[in-house]
Amino acid sequence: MAGENQDIDGGTIEKIWATLPTQICHRHRTLARNQKPTDWNIEELRKEYYNGGYRDPEYFRRHIVELANRRPELQIEGDDLRLTPQGIEYCIANIPGVLDDFR
């Protein structure tokens, strides 16, 4: 088990976190507004926003899982990433354009 995390790179996790909140908050807002499921399949996330930089799906998945372990705003359920209640509060406080839709 310990070997599974040996290629986890803190810099990569921070790089993903630098752009992920904007993407996931706006996506959550749009889907919730349209009464659709807001969970985001990790592979779809990689393909839609990170494919150019993360060609290995397993490498990307390990980093998303580790990011969710480090950030209370995110949760992994199976193959899906979702915002926690703290994540929604983070969106409201930090991402322009989502406040009205979440209140």
Secondary structure by P-SEA (a helix, b strand, c coil): cccccccccaaaaaaaaacaaaaaaaaaaaaaaacccccccaaaaaaaccccccccaaaaaaaaaaaaaacccccccccbbbbcaaaaaaaaacccccccccc
